[in-house]
Each structure stands twice: as structure tokens, then as C-alpha cells.
Amino acid sequence: MLVSRASRAATLAACMTFLLAASACGTDQPDEAAAAQQVRLYGADGNMLNSFAAELKERATLVDGMKGTTPLTPLPEDFKARIRSVNPKLTDYNYSAEAYDAVLISALAAQLAGTTDPAAIARQIVGVTNNGQRCETAATCLQLTRGGQDVEYRSVSMTRAGFTDAGDPAAATYATLHFDGQQLSDGKTEFVGAGTESTASTKAPPKARKQTGEKPGRSVGSPLILGGLLPKTGDLALINPPMAAGAALAIKEINAAGGVLGEPVTWIDGDDGTNPTVAKATVASHVAAGVHVMIGAGGSGISRAVLADVVKAGRVLFSPSNTDVGLTELDDKGLYFRTAPPDSLQGRALADVILRDGSQRIAIVARKDSYGEGLQSIVRTELEKAGIAVDRLKLLTYDPAEGPTAKPVDFTAAAAEIKRFGADAVLIIGYGESATVISALADTGVQLGAVSR
């Protein structure tokens, strides 16, 4: 809507009068004008799913108009059909492509290494995504690697570039998602690229081994055993179905193409529980079972908690969904990888979404862990770079409940802070438990909803 200069001046004058009145009254009392202001709601990859609305139960309509971002490429209809053949009940595809690619890259690395030794597999993983013969399907890529041919794997999530030297995607694609009612609107989804292809590794991997005969010798330790370390339970369980389906589809297609090192790949299921204690128990179980590569964990904080155990056991940890920037710098002995891009990229995309709506007083609420606080910090920095003053940003965190019997998050006091602050936008960085944050905001009188422009 066009606004005349006179109207703008009148509006600014009214705003100055409002701010002076607010200063005179103090900040301890809720401001009635702020309470009446409609507030835009934003989310990130942990809660921008169709299944998230169900976490609000009878208040599911509160997500109407919510926007957010997630690492997501435009998925081919063929891939969607294949993954639905594994799980016909899927309502979301978030991280399904990343899980599929993590499994397939692990298989190709083992085939090139000519062994299931985890350290040898790890030395091939970055190279699988860079500077070889380009291939895009399990059958084609496995055929090339069996012949000792280095490959440059490109597929559903690995479309723009391969891995950096550290084992992170050099470039990624993000989707801007919109809740229309209680469902994400495919028609409103926008895709934007992030990252730089030039940061992909140029290092040559170890020389590939050519497979001879139908079955290689016992010295390679086949079959390849992969273990799931995905959030079947806990706050991140709502994102498990697409990841589990992606991994299952990859195993299915690898084995249909003849497996790895002459044997079918074995998958052992496992839960990270969105809980360090549960995840550590699963890691120990996988080590005892002879798992070579663990696919997970779901949450960045869980991977941080178990990485030392995985490294001590000499196994590979390969996550489809970790986005904490700090994971790149951990001492992982070259055994940690991820197909999900770090939040340094998502933070810019989220800030852009918020700024495009013209928001000026922004509250950023995050679960208190490496994922939540890390992404919160990046978004804040990006907003400040764009000219949002420090005093127009409010940062809040909450402790997620630990375990299914723990009390839910109590966000009442923090919701009142947001109301007094007079936010016109609230970004919530969390998992399924962030539904309690939205409920608390509504209970406090914060007017959530889409704002027409």
C-alpha cells in the first residue's frame, strides 16, 4: 500500500508520542498498545513442518500465517514418489533428501575404500562429492565405484556443490515456508541458494580400489553396517519420519543395485531420544553390534554429546540434520560429516525473511542448546548488520524439558516480557516443544497472526 509523505510524518509523530508515553509509565507494566498490535510469527527448521501444528492440539490454528526457513531443495516428484513407497503416510519431506544422501555417500565411500574400516571410509567421504565422474543414482554411482572410478555424487540434496574439507556442504538451498491455515502451502514456498561453490574441497582422496569378482575377500570386513541414531522419540521426533524414510529408501536402492563390497548393506535401527543419555546408550549398542557408520544424530546438541564416544570407538558419525556452526570446529579426528548446511547460511535466510516483512521490533526465542543459541546469535548478527538497532532486539532462551516425564516448558514470564517489549515479530527456534512457547504468547495476550501488507 502506498503512503504519502504527510501520512508518514503523522505516523512518525504518533509513534514518538507513544514511545514517550511508554517511557513515562516505565517498562514493568504491560503496554496496552503493544498488546493490541498484531505480531508476525516465524520459525526455523525444527518447527516448520506440517506435523508441528498437531503439537498445539486444539490450538493448532495459532500457526496460521507463521513463516520460516529450512534447508530444502525443490524435490523431484520422482523422489517424492519413491520415498512415499517407503512411508505412504509422510506429511513432510524435511531432511529426507539429506538422510538419503548421507547413507548413499557412506556406501560409495566404503566401496571406493574397498573396506568397511570406518577410518578408511571417512577418508573417502569428502572426495565422493567432489572432482570425479559425476553420477546421480545409486546404481550408476555404485557401478562406477566398483570399477575404481572416483565419483562426484550429485543427487537430491547435493545439487550445487560437494563438501568442504571439514565435511560440510559448501553450498545449499533453503526454502521459505508459509503456514496457510494448519498446513504449509506448497504454492507459497520459495527457494533461495546460499553458500559458495568455490569453498568445496579440491583435495584428492586416497586411490580407489577396484572390486574384483562378485565378492571381495574377508579382509574388507563386509558387510557394511549402518546404524540409525535418529530422533524416534523426544522433542525432535516430529522430524523423524522423513529422515527415517530417506535412510530406508537409500538402503533399499543400494541393495537393489548389488550392495557394497559384494554384500547387502545392513541397517540397525536406533533412537537418539533427543536426549544425550538415550543417544549415548544407542551409540554403545551400535559399537557392540559392529556398526561402521552411524547416521545421526538428529539434533546438533545430541551430536555434540555423543561425538567423543563415537570418535573413541573409531566409528563415523554422519548427520542429515545437524546445523550448529560450532560442530565444524570440534576435534572429530576426521570422523564427523553432515549433509545439512551449517546455520551460518540459514541465519542469513531467516533474517532476510523477517526483514522483507518490514519488522522493526523483533524477539528471538531459542531453546537453550547449541542449535538454538547458535542460530539465535547468527540471526541477531544478520539483523544488526541490516540496520536493526540493538534496543529493538530482544533475545530470550528456555530450557527444554528433559525426558518424557519432565514438566513442559513454562514460558509465561518470558511471554509477558515480549508483550511489554511490543514486538511486531517473534522468531521461535526450537523443536516440537516450542508449541508451548506459542501457546504462552497467546495466553499472555500477544496477538499472533499474519499481517496483511
Sine and cosine of phi, psi and omega as CSV:
sin_phi,cos_phi,sin_psi,cos_psi,sin_omega,cos_omega
0.00,0.00,0.74,-0.67,0.04,-1.00
-0.98,0.18,0.64,-0.77,0.00,-1.00
-0.80,-0.60,0.73,-0.68,-0.01,-1.00
-0.94,0.33,0.34,-0.94,0.03,-1.00
-0.87,0.48,-0.61,0.79,0.00,-1.00
-0.90,0.45,-0.67,0.74,0.01,-1.00
-0.90,0.43,-0.65,0.76,0.02,-1.00
-0.88,0.48,-0.68,0.73,-0.01,-1.00
-0.88,0.47,-0.67,0.74,0.02,-1.00
-0.90,0.44,-0.64,0.77,0.01,-1.00
-0.90,0.43,-0.69,0.73,0.01,-1.00
-0.89,0.46,-0.64,0.76,0.02,-1.00
-0.89,0.45,-0.67,0.74,0.02,-1.00
-0.89,0.45,-0.63,0.77,0.00,-1.00
-0.91,0.42,-0.65,0.76,0.01,-1.00
-0.89,0.45,-0.68,0.74,0.04,-1.00
-0.86,0.51,-0.67,0.74,0.00,-1.00
-0.89,0.46,-0.69,0.72,-0.04,-1.00
-0.92,0.39,-0.64,0.77,0.03,-1.00
-0.89,0.45,-0.65,0.76,0.02,-1.00
-0.90,0.44,-0.64,0.77,0.00,-1.00
-0.90,0.43,-0.64,0.77,0.01,-1.00
-0.90,0.43,-0.65,0.76,-0.03,-1.00
-0.91,0.42,-0.57,0.82,-0.04,-1.00
-0.99,0.14,-0.26,0.96,-0.06,-1.00
1.00,0.02,0.20,-0.98,-0.08,-1.00
-0.97,-0.23,-0.02,1.00,-0.06,-1.00
-0.99,0.17,-0.34,0.94,-0.04,-1.00
-0.99,-0.17,0.68,-0.73,0.05,-1.00
-0.85,0.53,0.64,-0.77,-0.01,-1.00
-1.00,-0.05,0.83,-0.55,-0.08,-1.00
-0.90,0.44,-0.61,0.80,0.02,-1.00
-0.91,0.42,-0.65,0.76,0.03,-1.00
-0.90,0.44,-0.62,0.79,-0.03,-1.00
-0.89,0.45,-0.55,0.84,-0.06,-1.00
-0.99,0.13,-0.23,0.97,-0.06,-1.00
-0.96,0.30,0.73,-0.69,0.03,-1.00
-0.97,0.25,0.66,-0.75,-0.15,-0.99
-0.88,-0.47,0.79,-0.62,0.07,-1.00
-0.97,0.24,0.63,-0.78,-0.04,-1.00
-0.92,-0.40,0.73,-0.68,-0.01,-1.00
-0.79,-0.61,0.45,-0.89,0.04,-1.00
-0.67,-0.74,0.07,-1.00,0.03,-1.00
-0.83,-0.56,-0.19,-0.98,-0.17,-0.99
-0.87,0.50,-0.45,0.89,-0.03,-1.00
-0.96,0.29,-0.28,0.96,0.00,-1.00
-0.73,-0.68,0.03,1.00,0.04,-1.00
-1.00,0.00,0.94,0.33,0.01,-1.00
-0.68,-0.73,0.47,-0.88,0.09,-1.00
-0.84,0.54,-0.60,0.80,-0.04,-1.00
-0.94,0.35,-0.25,0.97,-0.03,-1.00
-0.92,0.39,-0.57,0.82,-0.02,-1.00
-0.83,0.55,-0.59,0.81,-0.02,-1.00
-0.91,0.41,-0.39,0.92,0.03,-1.00
-0.91,0.41,-0.38,0.93,0.02,-1.00
-1.00,0.02,-0.09,1.00,0.06,-1.00
0.82,0.58,-0.85,-0.53,-0.09,-1.00
-0.94,0.33,-0.11,0.99,0.01,-1.00
-0.95,-0.30,0.43,0.90,-0.07,-1.00
-0.86,0.52,-0.41,0.91,-0.02,-1.00
-0.91,0.42,-0.24,0.97,0.00,-1.00
-0.91,0.42,-0.34,0.94,-0.01,-1.00
-0.99,0.15,-0.16,0.99,-0.03,-1.00
-0.84,0.55,0.83,-0.56,-0.01,-1.00
1.00,-0.03,-0.13,0.99,0.01,-1.00
-0.92,0.40,0.66,-0.75,0.02,-1.00
-0.84,-0.54,0.33,-0.94,0.06,-1.00
-0.03,-1.00,-0.10,-0.99,-0.03,-1.00
-0.78,-0.63,0.35,-0.94,0.13,-0.99
-0.41,-0.91,0.53,-0.85,0.14,-0.99
-0.89,0.46,0.88,-0.47,-0.06,-1.00
-0.29,-0.96,0.73,-0.68,0.11,-0.99
-0.98,-0.20,0.35,-0.94,0.11,-0.99
-0.90,0.44,0.96,-0.28,-0.10,-0.99
-0.97,0.22,0.75,-0.66,0.05,-1.00
-0.88,0.48,0.58,-0.82,0.02,-1.00
-0.86,0.50,-0.54,0.84,0.03,-1.00
-0.88,0.47,-0.67,0.74,0.02,-1.00
-0.91,0.41,-0.68,0.74,0.03,-1.00
-0.87,0.50,-0.66,0.76,0.01,-1.00
-0.91,0.41,-0.65,0.76,0.01,-1.00
-0.91,0.42,-0.64,0.77,-0.03,-1.00
-0.96,0.26,-0.50,0.86,0.09,-1.00
-0.94,0.35,-0.38,0.93,0.07,-1.00
-0.93,0.37,-0.40,0.92,0.06,-1.00
-0.99,0.10,-0.67,0.75,0.01,-1.00
-0.64,-0.77,1.00,-0.08,-0.04,-1.00
-0.91,0.41,-0.24,0.97,-0.07,-1.00
-1.00,-0.04,0.10,1.00,-0.04,-1.00
-0.85,0.52,0.71,-0.70,0.11,-0.99
-0.92,-0.40,-0.23,0.97,0.00,-1.00
-0.71,-0.71,0.38,-0.93,0.04,-1.00
-0.85,-0.53,0.12,0.99,-0.06,-1.00
-0.83,0.56,0.81,-0.58,0.04,-1.00
0.92,0.39,0.12,0.99,0.08,-1.00
-0.92,0.39,-0.67,0.74,0.01,-1.00
-0.92,0.39,-0.63,0.77,0.01,-1.00
-0.91,0.42,-0.61,0.79,0.03,-1.00
-0.93,0.37,-0.69,0.73,0.05,-1.00
-0.84,0.55,-0.74,0.67,-0.05,-1.00
-0.93,0.36,-0.59,0.81,0.02,-1.00
-0.88,0.48,-0.67,0.74,0.01,-1.00
-0.92,0.38,-0.72,0.70,-0.07,-1.00
-0.93,0.37,-0.63,0.77,0.04,-1.00
-0.89,0.46,-0.65,0.76,0.03,-1.00
-0.88,0.48,-0.67,0.74,-0.01,-1.00
-0.91,0.42,-0.69,0.72,0.01,-1.00
-0.91,0.42,-0.62,0.79,0.02,-1.00
-0.90,0.45,-0.66,0.75,0.03,-1.00
-0.91,0.42,-0.66,0.75,0.01,-1.00
-0.90,0.44,-0.68,0.73,0.03,-1.00
-0.91,0.41,-0.60,0.80,0.00,-1.00
-0.94,0.33,-0.42,0.91,-0.03,-1.00
0.96,0.28,0.33,0.95,-0.05,-1.00
-0.34,-0.94,0.36,-0.93,0.11,-0.99
-0.99,-0.14,0.17,0.98,0.08,-1.00
-0.87,0.50,0.86,-0.51,-0.10,-1.00
-0.83,0.55,-0.63,0.78,-0.01,-1.00
-0.90,0.43,-0.63,0.78,0.02,-1.00
-0.94,0.35,-0.62,0.78,0.07,-1.00
-0.87,0.49,-0.73,0.68,-0.04,-1.00
-0.85,0.52,-0.60,0.80,-0.03,-1.00
-0.93,0.36,-0.28,0.96,0.00,-1.00
-0.99,-0.14,-0.29,0.96,-0.20,-0.98
-0.88,0.48,-0.75,0.66,-0.01,-1.00
-0.88,0.47,-0.67,0.74,-0.01,-1.00
-0.90,0.44,-0.49,0.87,0.03,-1.00
-0.85,0.53,-0.46,0.89,-0.09,-1.00
-0.99,-0.17,0.04,1.00,-0.11,-0.99
-0.64,-0.77,0.63,-0.78,0.35,-0.94
0.90,0.43,0.33,0.94,0.07,-1.00
-0.89,-0.45,-0.36,-0.93,0.08,-1.00
-0.96,0.28,0.85,-0.52,-0.05,-1.00
-0.92,0.39,0.70,-0.72,0.07,-1.00
-0.52,-0.85,0.40,-0.91,-0.17,-0.99
-0.74,-0.67,-0.11,0.99,-0.01,-1.00
-0.81,-0.59,0.37,-0.93,0.01,-1.00
-0.85,0.52,-0.72,0.69,-0.06,-1.00
-0.89,0.46,-0.73,0.68,-0.04,-1.00
-0.92,0.39,-0.72,0.69,-0.04,-1.00
-0.91,0.42,-0.66,0.75,0.01,-1.00
-0.92,0.40,-0.61,0.79,0.03,-1.00
-0.88,0.48,-0.68,0.74,0.01,-1.00
-0.91,0.41,-0.72,0.70,-0.05,-1.00
-0.93,0.37,-0.52,0.85,0.06,-1.00
-0.90,0.44,-0.46,0.89,0.05,-1.00
-1.00,0.06,0.09,1.00,0.00,-1.00
0.99,0.16,0.30,0.95,-0.03,-1.00
-1.00,0.01,0.82,-0.57,0.13,-0.99
-0.90,0.44,0.59,-0.81,-0.04,-1.00
-0.82,-0.58,0.36,-0.93,0.18,-0.98
-0.89,-0.46,0.99,-0.11,-0.09,-1.00
-0.96,0.27,0.79,-0.61,0.13,-0.99
-0.73,-0.68,0.76,-0.65,-0.01,-1.00
-0.39,-0.92,-0.55,-0.83,-0.24,-0.97
-0.87,0.49,-0.71,0.71,0.03,-1.00
-0.98,-0.19,-0.42,0.91,0.00,-1.00
-1.00,-0.05,0.98,0.19,-0.08,-1.00
-0.95,-0.31,-0.56,0.83,-0.16,-0.99
-0.99,-0.15,-0.58,0.82,-0.07,-1.00
-0.30,-0.95,0.22,-0.97,0.04,-1.00
-1.00,0.01,-0.36,-0.93,-0.03,-1.00
-0.99,0.11,0.45,-0.89,0.20,-0.98
-0.97,0.23,0.10,-1.00,0.05,-1.00
-0.85,0.53,-0.50,0.87,-0.04,-1.00
-0.99,0.14,-0.10,1.00,0.01,-1.00
1.00,0.01,0.38,0.93,0.09,-1.00
-0.96,-0.27,0.45,-0.89,0.14,-0.99
-0.89,0.45,0.74,-0.68,0.00,-1.00
-0.96,0.28,-0.48,0.88,-0.01,-1.00
-0.56,-0.83,0.38,-0.93,-0.06,-1.00
-0.47,-0.88,0.17,-0.99,0.09,-1.00
-0.85,-0.53,0.72,-0.69,0.03,-1.00
-0.93,-0.36,0.50,-0.87,0.10,-0.99
-0.93,-0.36,0.69,-0.72,0.19,-0.98
-1.00,-0.05,0.87,-0.49,-0.12,-0.99
-0.94,-0.33,0.51,-0.86,-0.04,-1.00
-0.74,-0.67,0.80,-0.60,0.17,-0.99
-0.99,0.17,0.84,-0.55,0.10,-1.00
-0.90,-0.44,0.98,-0.20,-0.22,-0.97
0.97,0.25,-0.78,-0.62,-0.02,-1.00
-0.96,-0.28,0.19,0.98,-0.01,-1.00
-0.78,-0.63,0.51,-0.86,0.11,-0.99
-0.95,0.32,0.69,-0.72,-0.04,-1.00
-1.00,-0.03,0.93,-0.37,0.04,-1.00
-0.87,0.49,-0.56,0.83,-0.04,-1.00
-0.92,0.39,-0.37,0.93,-0.02,-1.00
-0.98,-0.18,-0.06,1.00,-0.04,-1.00
-0.93,0.36,0.74,-0.67,0.04,-1.00
-0.87,-0.50,0.55,-0.84,0.00,-1.00
-0.89,-0.46,0.65,-0.76,0.02,-1.00
-0.64,-0.77,0.66,-0.75,0.02,-1.00
-0.99,0.11,0.45,-0.89,0.05,-1.00
-0.53,-0.85,0.38,-0.92,-0.01,-1.00
1.00,-0.01,0.04,-1.00,-0.07,-1.00
-0.74,-0.67,0.85,-0.53,-0.02,-1.00
-0.86,0.52,-0.48,0.88,-0.07,-1.00
-0.93,0.37,-0.23,0.97,0.01,-1.00
-1.00,0.08,-0.03,1.00,0.04,-1.00
-0.91,0.42,0.52,-0.85,-0.06,-1.00
-0.91,0.42,0.59,-0.80,0.10,-1.00
-0.91,-0.42,0.11,0.99,-0.01,-1.00
-0.95,0.32,0.63,-0.78,0.03,-1.00
-0.99,0.17,0.74,-0.68,0.05,-1.00
-0.97,0.26,0.19,-0.98,0.10,-1.00
-0.84,0.54,0.43,-0.90,-0.03,-1.00
-0.86,0.50,0.75,-0.66,-0.02,-1.00
-0.95,0.31,0.49,-0.87,0.05,-1.00
-0.98,-0.21,0.73,-0.68,0.03,-1.00
-1.00,0.09,0.75,-0.66,0.02,-1.00
-0.98,0.22,0.73,-0.68,0.04,-1.00
-0.90,-0.43,0.80,-0.61,0.00,-1.00
0.99,0.15,0.13,-0.99,0.00,-1.00
-0.93,0.37,-0.63,0.78,-0.04,-1.00
-0.78,-0.63,0.82,-0.58,0.03,-1.00
-0.96,0.29,0.12,-0.99,-0.01,-1.00
-0.93,0.36,0.24,-0.97,-0.07,-1.00
-0.91,0.41,-0.35,0.93,-0.09,-1.00
-0.87,0.49,-0.38,0.92,-0.02,-1.00
-0.97,0.24,-0.26,0.97,0.05,-1.00
0.97,0.22,0.37,0.93,0.02,-1.00
-0.92,0.39,0.41,-0.91,0.16,0.99
-0.99,0.11,0.32,-0.95,0.12,-0.99
-0.94,0.33,0.77,-0.63,-0.01,-1.00
-0.90,-0.44,0.86,-0.51,0.08,-1.00
-0.95,-0.31,0.60,-0.80,0.00,-1.00
-0.83,-0.55,0.73,-0.68,0.04,-1.00
-0.97,0.23,0.69,-0.72,0.13,-0.99
-0.74,-0.67,0.86,0.51,-0.13,-0.99
-0.93,-0.36,0.39,-0.92,-0.13,-0.99
-0.98,0.18,0.96,0.27,0.06,-1.00
-0.91,0.41,-0.46,0.89,0.03,-1.00
-0.72,-0.69,0.17,-0.99,0.03,-1.00
1.00,-0.08,-0.11,-0.99,-0.11,-0.99
-0.88,0.47,-0.42,0.91,-0.05,-1.00
-0.99,-0.17,0.18,0.98,-0.06,-1.00
-0.88,0.48,-0.44,0.90,-0.02,-1.00
-0.91,0.42,-0.31,0.95,0.00,-1.00
-0.99,-0.17,-0.01,1.00,-0.04,-1.00
-0.93,0.36,-0.67,0.74,-0.09,-1.00
-0.81,0.58,-0.74,0.67,0.01,-1.00
-0.92,0.39,-0.59,0.81,0.02,-1.00
-0.92,0.39,-0.70,0.71,0.01,-1.00
-0.88,0.47,-0.64,0.77,0.01,-1.00
-0.92,0.39,-0.63,0.78,0.03,-1.00
-0.89,0.47,-0.70,0.72,0.03,-1.00
-0.90,0.43,-0.68,0.73,-0.02,-1.00
-0.90,0.44,-0.64,0.77,0.03,-1.00
-0.89,0.45,-0.67,0.74,0.01,-1.00
-0.89,0.46,-0.72,0.70,0.03,-1.00
-0.86,0.52,-0.70,0.71,0.00,-1.00
-0.86,0.51,-0.73,0.69,-0.07,-1.00
-0.97,0.25,-0.55,0.83,0.07,-1.00
-0.89,0.46,-0.74,0.67,-0.03,-1.00
-0.94,0.34,-0.53,0.85,0.08,-1.00
-0.91,0.41,-0.45,0.89,0.01,-1.00
-1.00,-0.02,0.16,0.99,0.07,-1.00
0.95,-0.30,0.04,1.00,0.07,-1.00
0.96,0.28,-0.33,-0.95,-0.05,-1.00
-0.82,-0.57,0.75,-0.67,0.01,-1.00
0.84,0.55,0.58,0.82,0.08,-1.00
0.99,0.17,0.13,0.99,-0.03,-1.00
-0.72,-0.69,0.49,-0.87,0.15,-0.99
-0.89,0.45,0.61,-0.79,0.08,-1.00
-0.96,0.28,0.67,-0.74,0.02,-1.00
-0.98,-0.17,0.68,-0.73,0.07,-1.00
-0.89,-0.45,0.78,-0.62,0.10,-0.99
-0.92,-0.40,0.87,-0.49,-0.05,-1.00
-0.93,0.38,0.41,-0.91,0.03,-1.00
-0.22,-0.97,0.53,-0.85,-0.08,-1.00
-0.94,-0.34,0.71,-0.71,0.15,-0.99
-1.00,-0.06,-0.22,0.98,0.10,-0.99
0.92,0.40,0.08,1.00,-0.19,-0.98
0.74,0.68,0.64,0.77,-0.14,-0.99
-0.46,-0.89,0.82,-0.57,-0.05,-1.00
-0.84,0.55,-0.62,0.79,-0.03,-1.00
-0.91,0.42,-0.72,0.69,0.03,-1.00
-0.89,0.46,-0.69,0.72,-0.05,-1.00
-0.90,0.43,-0.67,0.75,0.02,-1.00
-0.89,0.46,-0.62,0.78,0.04,-1.00
-0.91,0.42,-0.63,0.78,0.02,-1.00
-0.92,0.39,-0.66,0.75,0.05,-1.00
-0.86,0.51,-0.72,0.69,0.00,-1.00
-0.87,0.49,-0.66,0.75,0.03,-1.00
-0.90,0.44,-0.66,0.75,0.01,-1.00
-0.91,0.41,-0.66,0.76,0.02,-1.00
-0.88,0.48,-0.70,0.71,0.01,-1.00
-0.89,0.45,-0.52,0.86,-0.02,-1.00
-1.00,0.09,-0.05,1.00,0.03,-1.00
0.99,0.11,0.38,0.93,0.03,-1.00
-0.90,0.44,0.71,-0.71,0.00,-1.00
-1.00,-0.04,-0.65,0.76,-0.02,-1.00
-0.75,-0.66,0.77,-0.63,0.06,-1.00
-0.98,-0.21,0.80,-0.60,-0.01,-1.00
-1.00,-0.08,0.97,-0.26,-0.07,-1.00
0.54,-0.84,-0.25,-0.97,-0.06,1.00
-0.98,0.20,0.09,-1.00,0.01,-1.00
-0.94,0.34,-0.81,0.59,-0.03,-1.00
-1.00,-0.04,0.56,-0.83,0.00,-1.00
-0.87,0.49,-0.66,0.75,-0.01,-1.00
-0.89,0.45,-0.53,0.85,0.02,-1.00
-0.95,0.32,-0.65,0.76,0.06,-1.00
-0.89,0.46,-0.65,0.76,0.07,-1.00
-0.85,0.53,-0.65,0.76,-0.08,-1.00
-0.94,0.35,-0.53,0.85,-0.10,-0.99
-0.97,-0.25,-0.16,0.99,-0.14,-0.99
-0.85,0.53,-0.66,0.75,-0.01,-1.00
-0.88,0.47,-0.62,0.78,0.03,-1.00
-0.91,0.41,-0.67,0.74,0.00,-1.00
-0.90,0.43,-0.71,0.70,-0.02,-1.00
-0.91,0.42,-0.68,0.74,0.02,-1.00
-0.86,0.52,-0.59,0.81,0.00,-1.00
-0.99,0.14,-0.09,1.00,0.02,-1.00
0.95,0.32,0.51,0.86,0.00,-1.00
-0.95,-0.30,0.18,-0.98,0.02,-1.00
-0.99,-0.17,0.69,-0.72,0.12,-0.99
-0.92,-0.39,0.85,-0.53,-0.11,-0.99
-0.74,-0.67,0.96,-0.27,-0.09,-1.00
-0.99,-0.14,0.66,-0.75,0.11,-0.99
-1.00,0.05,-0.15,0.99,-0.21,-0.98
-0.65,-0.76,0.06,1.00,0.03,-1.00
-0.96,0.29,0.74,-0.67,-0.03,-1.00
-0.80,-0.60,-0.08,1.00,0.01,-1.00
-0.85,0.53,0.85,-0.52,-0.02,-1.00
-0.85,0.52,-0.62,0.78,-0.09,-1.00
-0.90,0.45,-0.33,0.94,0.00,-1.00
-0.89,0.45,-0.44,0.90,0.01,-1.00
-0.89,0.46,-0.52,0.85,-0.12,-0.99
-1.00,-0.05,-0.07,1.00,-0.04,-1.00
-0.94,0.33,0.47,-0.88,0.03,-1.00
-0.98,0.18,1.00,-0.03,-0.09,-1.00
-0.97,-0.25,0.08,1.00,-0.02,-1.00
0.83,0.56,0.46,0.89,0.02,-1.00
0.95,0.30,0.41,0.91,-0.08,-1.00
-0.91,-0.40,0.10,1.00,-0.01,-1.00
-0.89,-0.46,0.71,-0.70,0.00,-1.00
-0.61,-0.79,0.28,-0.96,0.07,-1.00
-0.45,-0.89,0.59,-0.81,0.11,-0.99
-1.00,-0.07,-0.26,0.97,0.09,-1.00
-0.99,0.16,0.67,-0.75,-0.01,-1.00
-0.97,0.25,0.51,-0.86,0.03,-1.00
-0.91,0.41,0.41,-0.91,-0.11,-0.99
-0.94,0.35,-0.13,0.99,0.12,-0.99
-0.86,0.51,-0.48,0.88,0.04,-1.00
-1.00,0.09,-0.70,0.72,-0.03,-1.00
-0.92,0.40,-0.57,0.82,-0.02,-1.00
-0.85,0.52,-0.64,0.77,0.02,-1.00
-0.92,0.39,-0.66,0.75,-0.01,-1.00
-0.90,0.44,-0.67,0.74,0.02,-1.00
-0.90,0.43,-0.72,0.70,0.01,-1.00
-0.86,0.51,-0.63,0.78,0.00,-1.00
-0.90,0.44,-0.67,0.75,0.01,-1.00
-0.87,0.50,-0.70,0.71,-0.02,-1.00
-0.91,0.40,-0.69,0.72,-0.05,-1.00
-0.92,0.38,-0.57,0.83,0.00,-1.00
-0.89,0.46,-0.42,0.91,0.03,-1.00
-1.00,0.10,-0.04,1.00,0.05,-1.00
0.98,0.20,0.29,0.96,-0.01,-1.00
-0.90,0.43,0.60,-0.80,-0.08,-1.00
-0.81,-0.59,-0.41,0.91,0.06,-1.00
-0.83,-0.56,0.95,-0.32,-0.26,-0.97
-0.84,-0.54,0.81,-0.59,0.12,-0.99
-0.98,-0.22,0.74,-0.67,0.02,-1.00
-0.89,-0.46,0.93,-0.38,-0.07,-1.00
-0.96,-0.29,0.76,-0.65,-0.05,-1.00
-0.68,-0.74,0.58,-0.81,0.16,-0.99
-0.91,0.41,0.57,-0.82,-0.11,-0.99
-1.00,0.10,0.99,0.14,0.14,-0.99
-0.41,-0.91,-0.03,-1.00,-0.12,-0.99
-0.90,0.43,-0.55,0.83,0.03,-1.00
-0.93,0.37,-0.82,0.58,-0.09,-1.00
-0.90,0.44,-0.79,0.62,-0.05,-1.00
-0.94,0.35,-0.54,0.84,0.02,-1.00
-0.91,0.41,-0.74,0.68,0.00,-1.00
-0.93,0.36,-0.60,0.80,0.06,-1.00
-0.85,0.53,-0.71,0.71,-0.02,-1.00
-0.90,0.43,-0.65,0.76,-0.02,-1.00
-0.92,0.39,-0.70,0.72,0.01,-1.00
-0.88,0.47,-0.70,0.72,0.02,-1.00
-0.84,0.55,-0.74,0.68,-0.02,-1.00
-0.87,0.49,-0.68,0.73,-0.01,-1.00
-0.91,0.41,-0.61,0.79,0.03,-1.00
-0.92,0.39,-0.64,0.76,0.03,-1.00
-0.91,0.42,-0.63,0.77,0.06,-1.00
-0.87,0.49,-0.54,0.84,-0.03,-1.00
-0.99,0.13,-0.03,1.00,0.08,-1.00
0.96,-0.29,0.07,1.00,0.07,-1.00
-0.97,0.23,0.87,-0.49,-0.06,-1.00
-0.91,0.41,0.46,-0.89,-0.03,-1.00
-0.85,0.53,-0.62,0.79,-0.05,-1.00
-0.97,0.25,-0.03,1.00,0.08,-1.00
-0.97,-0.25,0.20,0.98,0.07,-1.00
-0.85,-0.52,0.72,-0.69,0.09,-1.00
-0.83,-0.55,0.84,-0.55,-0.01,-1.00
-0.96,-0.29,0.79,-0.61,0.00,-1.00
-0.72,-0.70,0.53,-0.85,0.07,-1.00
-0.77,-0.64,0.29,-0.96,0.08,-1.00
-0.62,-0.78,0.48,-0.88,0.05,-1.00
-1.00,0.07,0.89,-0.46,0.05,-1.00
-0.92,0.39,0.54,-0.84,0.03,-1.00
-0.89,0.45,0.63,-0.78,-0.01,-1.00
-0.97,-0.25,0.95,-0.31,0.04,-1.00
1.00,-0.09,0.42,-0.91,-0.08,-1.00
-0.93,0.37,-0.35,0.94,-0.03,-1.00
-1.00,-0.09,-0.07,1.00,-0.02,-1.00
-0.96,0.29,0.41,-0.91,0.04,-1.00
-0.92,0.39,0.58,-0.81,0.01,-1.00
-0.91,0.41,0.27,-0.96,0.00,-1.00
-0.86,0.50,0.74,-0.67,0.09,-1.00
-0.97,-0.25,0.97,-0.25,-0.08,-1.00
-0.95,-0.30,0.28,0.96,-0.12,-0.99
-0.86,0.51,-0.78,0.63,-0.05,-1.00
-0.90,0.43,-0.67,0.74,-0.01,-1.00
-0.92,0.39,-0.58,0.82,0.05,-1.00
-0.89,0.46,-0.62,0.79,0.04,-1.00
-0.91,0.43,-0.59,0.80,0.07,-1.00
-0.88,0.48,-0.69,0.73,-0.01,-1.00
-0.90,0.43,-0.63,0.78,0.02,-1.00
-0.90,0.45,-0.71,0.70,0.03,-1.00
-0.90,0.44,-0.58,0.82,-0.02,-1.00
-0.91,0.42,-0.44,0.90,0.00,-1.00
0.97,0.26,0.60,0.80,-0.02,-1.00
-0.88,0.47,0.61,-0.79,0.17,-0.99
-0.97,-0.25,-0.02,1.00,0.06,-1.00
-0.50,-0.87,0.66,-0.75,0.08,-1.00
-0.77,-0.63,0.87,-0.50,0.09,-1.00
-0.98,-0.18,0.80,-0.60,0.00,-1.00
-0.91,-0.42,0.89,-0.46,-0.01,-1.00
-0.96,-0.30,0.98,-0.21,-0.04,-1.00
-0.23,-0.97,-0.22,-0.97,0.01,-1.00
-0.92,-0.38,-0.56,-0.83,-0.03,-1.00
-0.87,0.50,-0.52,0.85,-0.04,-1.00
-0.92,0.40,-0.28,0.96,-0.02,-1.00
-0.93,0.37,-0.15,0.99,0.12,-0.99
-0.88,0.48,-0.54,0.84,0.02,-1.00
-0.93,0.37,-0.49,0.87,0.05,-1.00
-0.92,0.39,-0.70,0.71,0.01,-1.00
-0.89,0.46,-0.68,0.73,0.02,-1.00
-0.88,0.48,-0.66,0.75,0.00,-1.00
-0.90,0.44,-0.64,0.77,0.04,-1.00
-0.88,0.48,-0.70,0.72,0.01,-1.00
-0.91,0.42,-0.65,0.76,0.00,-1.00
-0.90,0.44,-0.50,0.87,-0.02,-1.00
-0.99,0.16,-0.17,0.99,0.03,-1.00
0.98,-0.18,0.13,0.99,0.08,-1.00
-0.95,0.32,0.82,-0.58,-0.09,-1.00
-0.99,0.10,1.00,-0.07,-0.05,-1.00
-1.00,0.10,0.55,-0.84,0.07,-1.00
0.46,-0.89,0.26,-0.97,0.06,-1.00
-0.92,0.38,0.59,-0.81,0.02,-1.00
-0.93,-0.36,0.87,-0.50,0.01,-1.00
-0.94,0.35,0.60,-0.80,-0.04,-1.00
-0.75,-0.66,0.00,0.00,0.00,0.00
